[in-house]
């Protein structure tokens, strides 16, 4: 499962981790990682992210304002084991920046948008992740067609990244996330049943990702979330 999740970022190089001795650990981050390791990203901080050229490609569903700084309202942490972690910085504009970390080294970043969110009943959630009758465009399907949320009527098709590429359906990957907010006394736990998809943005040398997730917070809230995202270079992150 760990190798499958790491495929979300496809890093091809590894560097030895730098010592973390004497550096304070920021709220929500793994013990081995400081905010300096994450371009200065931290809970209750602000960040500007440059996606130069993205707006020149109308085929992309993901949209971004290069000029604005956004408040980091929450930080999520997923411990994948074997020295691997995902850290998510949730911003005030309903987007989130995710870092993939292995052995103390930040490998890659992706920026996602909560593109479409549907609240589910307990029965609907159970059928989505456990039902035997797998529906087209459901979590684990080989391809997913996602319609635009704008007035422009169009649909984009994403190909499944995880699982057996020849199979019409693969089970979602399950992982636990601990989320800290600026008002948290303790972390909130969220269970994700997730599957990653991708497509090439027409006319661009850039991939667009769809992370489809069925989520439960353990307190009776269930959601199906379509997260649309793109890759982000570390040099394009300005955190304060």
C-alpha positions in Angstrom: 0.0 0.0 0.0 2.8 2.4 0.8 4.4 2.1 -2.6 1.0 2.7 -4.2 0.5 5.9 -2.3 4.0 7.1 -3.0 3.2 6.9 -6.7 1.1 10.0 -6.2 4.3 12.0 -6.6 6.5 9.8 -8.8 9.8 11.2 -7.4 12.8 9.7 -9.2 15.7 11.0 -7.0 16.4 10.6 -3.3 18.8 12.7 -1.2 19.9 11.9 2.3 17.8 13.7 5.0 19.4 16.6 6.9 19.5 16.4 10.6 16.5 17.9 12.5 18.3 18.4 15.8 17.6 21.7 17.5 14.8 22.7 15.1 11.3 23.1 16.6 8.5 21.0 15.0 5.6 23.1 13.9 2.0 22.1 14.7 0.7 19.3 12.5 4.0 18.3 11.0 5.8 14.9 11.4 8.4 14.9 14.2 11.3 14.6 11.7 10.2 17.7 9.6 10.3 21.4 10.4 8.6 24.3 8.6 12.0 25.2 7.1 12.0 21.8 5.3 8.7 22.8 3.8 9.6 26.2 2.3 8.4 27.8 5.5 4.9 26.5 5.3 3.2 26.4 8.7 -0.2 26.4 10.4 -1.6 30.0 10.6 0.9 31.2 8.0 0.3 32.6 4.6 1.4 31.4 1.2 1.6 32.6 -2.4 2.0 30.0 -5.2 3.0 30.8 -8.7 1.6 28.6 -11.5 3.0 30.6 -14.4 1.4 29.8 -17.7 -1.5 27.7 -16.4 -4.1 30.3 -17.2 -2.9 30.2 -20.8 -4.3 26.7 -21.2 -8.1 26.8 -21.3 -8.3 23.0 -21.3 -7.3 22.9 -17.6 -10.2 22.6 -15.2 -7.9 23.7 -12.4 -7.8 27.5 -12.0 -5.5 29.6 -9.8 -4.8 33.3 -8.9 -1.0 33.8 -9.0 -1.2 37.1 -7.2 -3.0 36.3 -3.9 -1.6 35.2 -0.6 -3.7 32.7 1.3 -4.1 31.8 5.0 -3.1 28.3 6.0 -6.1 27.4 8.1 -5.3 23.8 8.8 -2.5 21.2 8.4 -3.2 17.5 7.8 -0.7 14.7 8.3 -0.8 11.1 6.9 1.8 8.7 8.3 2.4 6.1 5.5 5.0 4.2 7.5 8.5 3.3 6.5 9.6 6.9 6.8 7.0 8.2 4.3 4.5 11.0 5.0 1.9 13.2 3.3 1.5 16.7 4.7 -1.5 18.8 3.5 -1.8 22.6 4.0 -5.4 23.6 3.8 -5.9 27.2 2.5 -8.7 29.7 2.9 -9.8 29.5 -0.7 -10.9 25.8 -0.6 -7.6 24.5 -2.0 -4.8 22.5 -0.4 -1.1 22.0 -1.0 0.3 18.5 -0.4 3.9 17.6 0.2 5.2 14.1 -0.3 8.0 13.3 2.2 10.3 10.3 2.4 13.0 9.8 5.0 13.0 13.5 5.9 13.2 14.7 2.3 10.4 16.6 0.6 10.1 15.0 -2.8 7.3 16.8 -4.6 4.3 19.2 -4.1 0.8 19.1 -5.6 -1.9 21.7 -5.3 -5.5 20.6 -5.3 -8.9 22.2 -5.4 -12.0 20.9 -3.7 -13.6 20.8 -7.1 -16.9 19.0 -6.2 -18.1 17.9 -2.8 -21.2 15.8 -2.1 -22.4 15.0 1.4 -23.5 11.4 1.8 -25.7 9.4 4.2 -24.2 6.5 6.1 -25.8 4.0 3.7 -24.6 5.9 0.6 -21.1 6.0 2.0 -21.1 2.3 2.8 -22.4 1.4 -0.7 -19.8 3.7 -2.4 -16.8 1.9 -0.8 -18.2 -1.6 -0.1 -21.0 -2.1 -2.7 -20.6 -5.0 -5.1 -22.4 -3.1 -7.9 -19.6 -0.8 -9.1 -21.0 2.1 -11.1 -19.3 4.0 -13.9 -17.2 7.0 -12.7 -17.2 5.7 -9.1 -14.1 5.4 -6.9 -11.8 2.7 -8.4 -13.2 2.8 -11.9 -10.7 2.6 -14.7 -11.6 6.0 -16.0 -13.5 9.0 -14.5 -15.4 11.6 -16.6 -15.6 14.9 -14.7 -17.9 17.7 -15.9 -16.9 21.3 -15.5 -18.4 23.3 -12.7 -18.3 26.5 -14.8 -20.9 27.6 -17.2 -18.9 26.1 -20.0 -20.4 22.7 -20.8 -17.6 20.2 -21.2 -16.3 17.0 -19.6 -12.7 15.7 -19.1 -11.7 12.1 -18.8 -9.0 10.9 -16.3 -7.2 7.6 -16.3 -6.6 5.7 -13.1 -3.0 5.8 -11.8 -3.2 3.3 -8.9 -4.0 -0.4 -9.1 -4.0 -2.8 -12.1 -4.2 -0.8 -15.3 -5.9 -3.6 -17.1 -8.7 -4.0 -14.5 -12.0 -2.2 -14.9 -12.1 -1.5 -11.2 -9.5 -1.4 -8.4 -10.2 -1.0 -4.7 -9.6 2.5 -3.2 -6.5 3.0 -1.0 -7.4 3.6 2.6 -5.4 6.0 4.8 -5.8 8.0 8.0 -5.2 11.7 8.3 -4.8 13.8 11.4 -5.9 17.4 10.9 -4.9 20.4 13.1 -6.5 23.8 12.9 -5.7 27.1 14.5 -8.4 26.4 17.0 -7.6 22.7 17.6 -7.0 21.4 21.1 -6.4 17.9 19.6 -6.2 16.6 16.1 -9.3 15.6 14.1 -9.1 12.2 12.4 -10.3 11.7 8.9 -10.4 8.3 7.1 -9.9 8.5 3.3 -10.9 5.9 0.7 -9.0 7.3 -2.3 -8.1 6.7 -5.9 -5.8 8.9 -8.1 -6.4 9.7 -11.7 -4.6 11.8 -14.3 -4.8 13.3 -17.8 -2.6 15.5 -20.0 -3.7 19.1 -20.3 -4.2 19.8 -24.0 -1.5 22.0 -25.4 0.6 21.9 -22.2 3.5 19.8 -20.9 1.6 19.5 -17.6 -0.5 16.8 -16.0 -3.8 17.5 -14.3 -4.8 15.1 -11.5 -8.1 14.0 -10.1 -8.0 12.6 -6.5 -11.4 11.0 -5.8 -12.0 10.4 -2.1 -14.8 9.1 0.1 -14.2 10.6 3.5 -15.4 9.9 7.0 -14.6 12.0 10.1 -15.6 9.4 12.6 -18.3 11.8 13.9 -21.1 10.9 11.5 -20.1 13.1 8.6 -19.5 11.4 5.2 -18.5 13.0 1.9 -17.5 12.1 -1.7 -14.9 14.6 -2.9 -13.5 15.3 -6.4 -10.1 17.0 -5.9 -8.5 18.5 -9.1 -4.9 19.4 -9.0 -1.5 20.1 -10.7 2.2 19.8 -9.8 3.9 22.7 -8.1 7.7 23.4 -8.0 9.2 24.3 -4.6 10.7 27.5 -6.0 7.1 28.7 -6.8 6.1 28.6 -3.2 6.5 31.8 -1.1 5.4 31.2 2.5 5.4 33.8 5.2 
